Amino acid sequence: MKKCFGHIIAMTVSALVFLASCNNDRAELIPREDMAQIYAEMLLTDQWIVNTPNMRMIADTSLVYTPILEKYGYDADDYRESVDRYMDDPERFAKILKQSVDILNLKMEDLERRKKELARLENKKAFLERYRPKTKWDEVFPEMPDHD
């Protein structure tokens, strides 16, 4: 039994060594499009931290950025390797940053459009509430709760 157990341990250790040797230690280069999306989200996250006073003191960038990288299927090593490689070509790196700004500008335009739509709907709601005919329910429930 001891001999069998020893063989199992030896085989397990051999398998782990084999698997570890197959592991590619080289970090993956993040494609430019993904890098631009990642930078855009990082910039939004940074701005949120700046605008949230209680987060400024406890925010650890390694913890804050990890979910962003994982969302795109990368890790911190991939990010560092990619930044190092893209920094070798400042023009290419500048294009990535420009693309990030473009992404943020599109998000801002979308938010502005949604804000205008929300204001329009709130005005419409106020108008309808002002001119809504009174019913017996108004006596039973003088003020209806908001369902927002």
FENDA-V532086 format. One record per backbone hydrogen bond with DSSP energy under -0.5 kcal/mol. CO is the residue of the C=O (numbers start at 1). NH is the residue of the N-H. If there is no record, write none. Layout:
BEGIN
((CO & NH) (CO & NH))
END
This chain:
BEGIN
((1 & 5) (2 & 6) (3 & 7) (4 & 8) (5 & 9) (6 & 10) (7 & 11) (8 & 12) (9 & 13) (10 & 14) (11 & 15) (12 & 16) (13 & 17) (14 & 18) (15 & 19) (16 & 20) (17 & 21) (18 & 22) (19 & 23) (23 & 25) (28 & 30) (31 & 35) (32 & 36) (33 & 37) (34 & 38) (35 & 39) (36 & 40) (37 & 41) (38 & 42) (39 & 43) (40 & 44) (41 & 45) (42 & 46) (43 & 47) (44 & 48) (45 & 49) (46 & 50) (47 & 51) (48 & 52) (49 & 52) (51 & 53) (52 & 55) (52 & 56) (53 & 56) (53 & 57) (55 & 59) (59 & 61) (60 & 63) (60 & 64) (61 & 65) (62 & 66) (63 & 67) (65 & 69) (66 & 70) (67 & 71) (68 & 72) (69 & 72) (69 & 74) (70 & 73) (75 & 79) (76 & 80) (77 & 81) (78 & 82) (79 & 83) (80 & 84) (81 & 85) (82 & 86) (83 & 87) (84 & 88) (85 & 88) (86 & 89) (86 & 93) (89 & 92) (89 & 93) (90 & 94) (91 & 95) (92 & 96) (93 & 97) (94 & 98) (95 & 99) (96 & 100) (97 & 101) (98 & 102) (99 & 103) (100 & 104) (101 & 105) (102 & 106) (103 & 107) (104 & 108) (105 & 109) (106 & 110) (107 & 111) (108 & 112) (109 & 113) (110 & 114) (111 & 115) (112 & 116) (113 & 117) (114 & 118) (115 & 119) (116 & 120) (117 & 121) (118 & 122) (119 & 123) (120 & 124) (121 & 125) (122 & 126) (123 & 127) (124 & 128) (125 & 129) (126 & 130) (127 & 131) (129 & 132) (135 & 138) (135 & 139) (136 & 139) (136 & 140) (137 & 141) (140 & 142))
END
